[in-house]
Amino acid sequence: MTSGLDRLLSRPRTRTLTFEMKTNTVSAEGSTQLRADARRNVARILEAAEACLARNPDASMSDIAAEAGLGRVTIYGHFASRQVLVEAVVRRVLDAADTALNEIDLSGDPVVAFERLVNASWEVTLRSGSVIIAADKALPATTVREAHAGGLEERVRNLITDGQRSGAFRSDLSADWLIATFHAVLHAAAEEIDAGRLDSAEAAGVITNTMLAVLQAKPTST
């Protein structure tokens, strides 16, 4: 004969299972909401950081938190240090630059195409203000250079190598060296503008003339 205790223990645990399912559902919904909030906060932080660094390359985490309307604890919850945040902003700016430069026609005469590339690149640089200066100050040079890798660097490389093959650009120096020189000239122009020694309206012409003097120079005899 089955005892009362046996019957009690053998009853289905419907109520317990229902409670567990409700708990799991609430937990999943809460987790989804937290993720959405986190994404919104990250977007606000990056937008605020880009705006602050564009105005002032030395903007602090407190400045960025105030711009975003968030507490510093929240900022540090997503970005462990100012250096990490600056790198994220630089990569965001360069991704936008890559998208914008996709629209530039680099076909035809390599010299004319290079002029178009410099003008378009400098327009993007101007929109990002002093972010490039912030990157140079806060990040190792290798990190800044690596951030330019990908579509941006490949675009310059293809243009330079095409020019070398056609004879428009010198071929005694490697494309890698000429690309590094181009990056250095861009950064130097940004620093000169920040220091007040170069007018931003004249920068694209200065960069173009400097680089074409390098790209079209005749090899020296050794």
C-alpha atoms as a printed R data frame, in Angstrom:
    type eleno elety resid chain resno      x      y       z
1   ATOM     1    CA   MET     A     1  0.000  0.000   0.000
2   ATOM     2    CA   THR     A     2  1.238  3.466  -0.898
3   ATOM     3    CA   SER     A     3  1.655  5.745   2.076
4   ATOM     4    CA   GLY     A     4  0.501  9.377   2.221
5   ATOM     5    CA   LEU     A     5  4.114 10.490   2.227
6   ATOM     6    CA   ASP     A     6  4.853  8.518  -0.949
7   ATOM     7    CA   ARG     A     7  1.860 10.096  -2.701
8   ATOM     8    CA   LEU     A     8  2.972 13.555  -1.662
9   ATOM     9    CA   LEU     A     9  6.509 13.040  -2.917
10  ATOM    10    CA   SER     A    10  5.318 11.586  -6.229
11  ATOM    11    CA   ARG     A    11  3.132 14.617  -7.138
12  ATOM    12    CA   PRO     A    12  4.288 16.650 -10.168
13  ATOM    13    CA   ARG     A    13  6.252 19.772  -9.232
14  ATOM    14    CA   THR     A    14  4.241 22.002 -11.557
15  ATOM    15    CA   ARG     A    15  4.213 25.070  -9.341
16  ATOM    16    CA   THR     A    16  7.953 24.933  -8.721
17  ATOM    17    CA   LEU     A    17  8.723 24.535 -12.436
18  ATOM    18    CA   THR     A    18  6.407 27.416 -13.301
19  ATOM    19    CA   PHE     A    19  8.198 29.646 -10.809
20  ATOM    20    CA   GLU     A    20 11.587 28.644 -12.203
21  ATOM    21    CA   MET     A    21 10.464 29.387 -15.775
22  ATOM    22    CA   LYS     A    22  9.169 32.823 -14.772
23  ATOM    23    CA   THR     A    23 12.392 33.567 -12.944
24  ATOM    24    CA   ASN     A    24 14.471 32.602 -15.980
25  ATOM    25    CA   THR     A    25 12.304 34.713 -18.289
26  ATOM    26    CA   VAL     A    26 12.630 37.783 -16.091
27  ATOM    27    CA   SER     A    27 16.364 37.207 -15.825
28  ATOM    28    CA   ALA     A    28 16.731 36.980 -19.633
29  ATOM    29    CA   GLU     A    29 14.659 40.108 -20.182
30  ATOM    30    CA   GLY     A    30 16.685 41.986 -17.585
31  ATOM    31    CA   SER     A    31 19.936 40.864 -19.175
32  ATOM    32    CA   THR     A    32 18.774 42.021 -22.612
33  ATOM    33    CA   GLN     A    33 17.818 45.416 -21.204
34  ATOM    34    CA   LEU     A    34 21.181 45.736 -19.480
35  ATOM    35    CA   ARG     A    35 22.988 44.969 -22.726
36  ATOM    36    CA   ALA     A    36 20.915 47.568 -24.580
37  ATOM    37    CA   ASP     A    37 21.652 50.160 -21.883
38  ATOM    38    CA   ALA     A    38 25.351 49.317 -22.051
39  ATOM    39    CA   ARG     A    39 25.411 49.761 -25.835
40  ATOM    40    CA   ARG     A    40 23.686 53.128 -25.533
41  ATOM    41    CA   ASN     A    41 26.153 54.239 -22.867
42  ATOM    42    CA   VAL     A    42 29.146 53.177 -24.965
43  ATOM    43    CA   ALA     A    43 27.783 55.120 -27.950
44  ATOM    44    CA   ARG     A    44 27.237 58.210 -25.772
45  ATOM    45    CA   ILE     A    45 30.739 57.948 -24.338
46  ATOM    46    CA   LEU     A    46 32.397 57.596 -27.743
47  ATOM    47    CA   GLU     A    47 30.438 60.516 -29.191
48  ATOM    48    CA   ALA     A    48 31.261 62.680 -26.176
49  ATOM    49    CA   ALA     A    49 34.917 61.661 -26.223
50  ATOM    50    CA   GLU     A    50 35.252 62.448 -29.916
51  ATOM    51    CA   ALA     A    51 33.645 65.869 -29.408
52  ATOM    52    CA   CYS     A    52 35.855 66.675 -26.402
53  ATOM    53    CA   LEU     A    53 39.093 65.465 -27.980
54  ATOM    54    CA   ALA     A    54 38.304 67.301 -31.219
55  ATOM    55    CA   ARG     A    55 38.198 70.543 -29.212
56  ATOM    56    CA   ASN     A    56 40.974 69.730 -26.780
57  ATOM    57    CA   PRO     A    57 43.419 66.819 -27.219
58  ATOM    58    CA   ASP     A    58 44.116 66.895 -23.475
59  ATOM    59    CA   ALA     A    59 40.455 66.526 -22.446
60  ATOM    60    CA   SER     A    60 40.175 64.475 -19.248
61  ATOM    61    CA   MET     A    61 37.873 61.590 -18.368
62  ATOM    62    CA   SER     A    62 35.928 64.053 -16.185
63  ATOM    63    CA   ASP     A    63 35.458 66.346 -19.207
64  ATOM    64    CA   ILE     A    64 34.214 63.421 -21.276
65  ATOM    65    CA   ALA     A    65 31.887 62.204 -18.512
66  ATOM    66    CA   ALA     A    66 30.363 65.684 -18.231
67  ATOM    67    CA   GLU     A    67 29.916 65.879 -22.019
68  ATOM    68    CA   ALA     A    68 28.211 62.472 -22.039
69  ATOM    69    CA   GLY     A    69 26.053 63.267 -19.010
70  ATOM    70    CA   LEU     A    70 27.337 60.160 -17.234
71  ATOM    71    CA   GLY     A    71 29.363 59.542 -14.106
72  ATOM    72    CA   ARG     A    72 33.060 58.738 -14.206
73  ATOM    73    CA   VAL     A    73 32.310 55.334 -12.688
74  ATOM    74    CA   THR     A    74 30.183 54.520 -15.737
75  ATOM    75    CA   ILE     A    75 32.933 55.720 -18.084
76  ATOM    76    CA   TYR     A    76 35.529 53.551 -16.381
77  ATOM    77    CA   GLY     A    77 33.073 50.656 -16.325
78  ATOM    78    CA   HIS     A    78 33.295 50.530 -20.118
79  ATOM    79    CA   PHE     A    79 36.815 51.884 -20.711
80  ATOM    80    CA   ALA     A    80 39.472 50.903 -18.190
81  ATOM    81    CA   SER     A    81 41.657 53.951 -18.851
82  ATOM    82    CA   ARG     A    82 41.829 57.154 -20.854
83  ATOM    83    CA   GLN     A    83 44.305 55.485 -23.211
84  ATOM    84    CA   VAL     A    84 41.838 52.708 -23.965
85  ATOM    85    CA   LEU     A    85 39.099 55.268 -24.647
86  ATOM    86    CA   VAL     A    86 41.316 57.394 -26.895
87  ATOM    87    CA   GLU     A    87 42.229 54.317 -28.937
88  ATOM    88    CA   ALA     A    88 38.538 53.434 -29.336
89  ATOM    89    CA   VAL     A    89 37.775 56.976 -30.514
90  ATOM    90    CA   VAL     A    90 40.659 56.940 -33.002
91  ATOM    91    CA   ARG     A    91 39.487 53.643 -34.480
92  ATOM    92    CA   ARG     A    92 35.940 55.031 -34.728
93  ATOM    93    CA   VAL     A    93 37.206 58.152 -36.537
94  ATOM    94    CA   LEU     A    94 39.362 56.104 -38.911
95  ATOM    95    CA   ASP     A    95 36.476 53.760 -39.714
96  ATOM    96    CA   ALA     A    96 34.377 56.795 -40.652
97  ATOM    97    CA   ALA     A    97 37.274 58.133 -42.733
98  ATOM    98    CA   ASP     A    98 37.609 54.829 -44.564
99  ATOM    99    CA   THR     A    99 33.899 54.901 -45.424
100 ATOM   100    CA   ALA     A   100 34.117 58.495 -46.657
101 ATOM   101    CA   LEU     A   101 37.229 57.874 -48.752
102 ATOM   102    CA   ASN     A   102 35.592 54.924 -50.493
103 ATOM   103    CA   GLU     A   103 33.756 57.529 -52.570
104 ATOM   104    CA   ILE     A   104 36.959 59.133 -53.909
105 ATOM   105    CA   ASP     A   105 37.946 58.345 -57.507
106 ATOM   106    CA   LEU     A   106 41.622 57.398 -57.517
107 ATOM   107    CA   SER     A   107 41.801 56.288 -61.130
108 ATOM   108    CA   GLY     A   108 43.703 58.031 -63.907
109 ATOM   109    CA   ASP     A   109 46.862 60.113 -63.497
110 ATOM   110    CA   PRO     A   110 48.504 59.055 -60.183
111 ATOM   111    CA   VAL     A   111 49.604 62.640 -59.442
112 ATOM   112    CA   VAL     A   112 46.101 64.052 -59.840
113 ATOM   113    CA   ALA     A   113 44.636 61.077 -57.955
114 ATOM   114    CA   PHE     A   114 47.068 61.670 -55.093
115 ATOM   115    CA   GLU     A   115 45.973 65.313 -54.894
116 ATOM   116    CA   ARG     A   116 42.343 64.170 -54.636
117 ATOM   117    CA   LEU     A   117 43.290 61.665 -51.936
118 ATOM   118    CA   VAL     A   118 45.100 64.304 -49.856
119 ATOM   119    CA   ASN     A   119 42.227 66.795 -50.148
120 ATOM   120    CA   ALA     A   120 39.642 64.194 -49.120
121 ATOM   121    CA   SER     A   121 41.835 62.826 -46.306
122 ATOM   122    CA   TRP     A   122 42.426 66.294 -44.921
123 ATOM   123    CA   GLU     A   123 38.719 67.149 -44.966
124 ATOM   124    CA   VAL     A   124 38.100 64.067 -42.805
125 ATOM   125    CA   THR     A   125 41.002 65.024 -40.538
126 ATOM   126    CA   LEU     A   126 39.613 68.532 -40.073
127 ATOM   127    CA   ARG     A   127 36.221 67.146 -39.064
128 ATOM   128    CA   SER     A   128 37.876 65.107 -36.329
129 ATOM   129    CA   GLY     A   129 39.677 68.197 -35.030
130 ATOM   130    CA   SER     A   130 42.434 67.459 -32.535
131 ATOM   131    CA   VAL     A   131 41.663 63.732 -32.183
132 ATOM   132    CA   ILE     A   132 44.825 62.905 -34.119
133 ATOM   133    CA   ILE     A   133 46.857 64.999 -31.662
134 ATOM   134    CA   ALA     A   134 45.212 63.203 -28.733
135 ATOM   135    CA   ALA     A   135 46.176 59.888 -30.298
136 ATOM   136    CA   ASP     A   136 49.798 60.930 -30.770
137 ATOM   137    CA   LYS     A   137 49.987 62.063 -27.149
138 ATOM   138    CA   ALA     A   138 48.188 59.143 -25.515
139 ATOM   139    CA   LEU     A   139 49.079 56.120 -27.632
140 ATOM   140    CA   PRO     A   140 52.297 54.371 -28.661
141 ATOM   141    CA   ALA     A   141 53.324 55.140 -32.241
142 ATOM   142    CA   THR     A   142 52.897 51.476 -33.174
143 ATOM   143    CA   THR     A   143 49.275 51.540 -32.006
144 ATOM   144    CA   VAL     A   144 48.515 54.686 -34.030
145 ATOM   145    CA   ARG     A   145 50.108 53.173 -37.128
146 ATOM   146    CA   GLU     A   146 48.290 49.863 -36.647
147 ATOM   147    CA   ALA     A   147 44.975 51.719 -36.369
148 ATOM   148    CA   HIS     A   148 45.554 53.071 -39.899
149 ATOM   149    CA   ALA     A   149 46.001 49.557 -41.281
150 ATOM   150    CA   GLY     A   150 43.312 48.026 -43.433
151 ATOM   151    CA   GLY     A   151 41.325 49.929 -46.018
152 ATOM   152    CA   LEU     A   152 42.932 53.303 -45.370
153 ATOM   153    CA   GLU     A   153 46.489 52.097 -45.769
154 ATOM   154    CA   GLU     A   154 45.690 49.774 -48.665
155 ATOM   155    CA   ARG     A   155 44.149 52.682 -50.579
156 ATOM   156    CA   VAL     A   156 47.380 54.695 -50.270
157 ATOM   157    CA   ARG     A   157 49.526 51.655 -51.027
158 ATOM   158    CA   ASN     A   158 47.642 50.831 -54.227
159 ATOM   159    CA   LEU     A   159 47.902 54.429 -55.425
160 ATOM   160    CA   ILE     A   160 51.633 54.638 -54.724
161 ATOM   161    CA   THR     A   161 52.473 51.265 -56.277
162 ATOM   162    CA   ASP     A   162 50.409 52.114 -59.371
163 ATOM   163    CA   GLY     A   163 52.356 55.357 -59.644
164 ATOM   164    CA   GLN     A   164 55.643 53.498 -59.270
165 ATOM   165    CA   ARG     A   165 54.721 51.018 -61.996
166 ATOM   166    CA   SER     A   166 53.701 53.808 -64.371
167 ATOM   167    CA   GLY     A   167 56.877 55.795 -63.671
168 ATOM   168    CA   ALA     A   168 54.963 58.729 -62.154
169 ATOM   169    CA   PHE     A   169 56.459 58.058 -58.716
170 ATOM   170    CA   ARG     A   170 59.971 57.075 -57.761
171 ATOM   171    CA   SER     A   171 60.606 53.367 -57.324
172 ATOM   172    CA   ASP     A   172 63.973 53.475 -55.541
173 ATOM   173    CA   LEU     A   173 62.127 53.809 -52.199
174 ATOM   174    CA   SER     A   174 59.715 51.129 -50.998
175 ATOM   175    CA   ALA     A   175 55.974 51.709 -50.882
176 ATOM   176    CA   ASP     A   176 56.110 50.952 -47.140
177 ATOM   177    CA   TRP     A   177 58.546 53.807 -46.569
178 ATOM   178    CA   LEU     A   178 56.542 56.244 -48.687
179 ATOM   179    CA   ILE     A   179 53.331 55.319 -46.835
180 ATOM   180    CA   ALA     A   180 55.088 55.881 -43.508
181 ATOM   181    CA   THR     A   181 56.290 59.244 -44.792
182 ATOM   182    CA   PHE     A   182 52.747 60.190 -45.807
183 ATOM   183    CA   HIS     A   183 51.412 59.349 -42.326
184 ATOM   184    CA   ALA     A   184 54.243 61.352 -40.729
185 ATOM   185    CA   VAL     A   185 53.489 64.404 -42.894
186 ATOM   186    CA   LEU     A   186 49.755 64.224 -42.069
187 ATOM   187    CA   HIS     A   187 50.501 64.062 -38.345
188 ATOM   188    CA   ALA     A   188 53.079 66.839 -38.594
189 ATOM   189    CA   ALA     A   189 50.505 69.080 -40.282
190 ATOM   190    CA   ALA     A   190 47.993 68.394 -37.508
191 ATOM   191    CA   GLU     A   191 50.616 69.258 -34.879
192 ATOM   192    CA   GLU     A   192 51.591 72.478 -36.668
193 ATOM   193    CA   ILE     A   193 47.959 73.575 -36.824
194 ATOM   194    CA   ASP     A   194 47.519 72.775 -33.144
195 ATOM   195    CA   ALA     A   195 50.610 74.870 -32.367
196 ATOM   196    CA   GLY     A   196 49.289 77.769 -34.468
197 ATOM   197    CA   ARG     A   197 52.112 77.635 -37.006
198 ATOM   198    CA   LEU     A   198 50.028 76.408 -39.950
199 ATOM   199    CA   ASP     A   199 46.676 77.619 -41.251
200 ATOM   200    CA   SER     A   200 44.270 74.680 -41.574
201 ATOM   201    CA   ALA     A   201 42.983 76.111 -44.878
202 ATOM   202    CA   GLU     A   202 46.490 75.807 -46.350
203 ATOM   203    CA   ALA     A   203 47.323 72.388 -44.918
204 ATOM   204    CA   ALA     A   204 46.074 70.220 -47.812
205 ATOM   205    CA   GLY     A   205 48.201 72.172 -50.288
206 ATOM   206    CA   VAL     A   206 51.242 71.982 -48.025
207 ATOM   207    CA   ILE     A   207 50.811 68.223 -47.573
208 ATOM   208    CA   THR     A   208 50.337 67.661 -51.310
209 ATOM   209    CA   ASN     A   209 53.387 69.717 -52.290
210 ATOM   210    CA   THR     A   210 55.541 68.072 -49.624
211 ATOM   211    CA   MET     A   211 54.557 64.549 -50.627
212 ATOM   212    CA   LEU     A   212 54.784 65.122 -54.393
213 ATOM   213    CA   ALA     A   213 58.276 66.518 -53.857
214 ATOM   214    CA   VAL     A   214 59.134 63.196 -52.215
215 ATOM   215    CA   LEU     A   215 57.198 60.935 -54.601
216 ATOM   216    CA   GLN     A   216 58.504 62.576 -57.780
217 ATOM   217    CA   ALA     A   217 62.093 63.188 -56.693
218 ATOM   218    CA   LYS     A   218 64.746 61.724 -58.963
219 ATOM   219    CA   PRO     A   219 66.863 59.027 -57.310
220 ATOM   220    CA   THR     A   220 70.276 60.287 -56.234
221 ATOM   221    CA   SER     A   221 73.365 58.442 -57.354
222 ATOM   222    CA   THR     A   222 75.288 56.549 -54.670
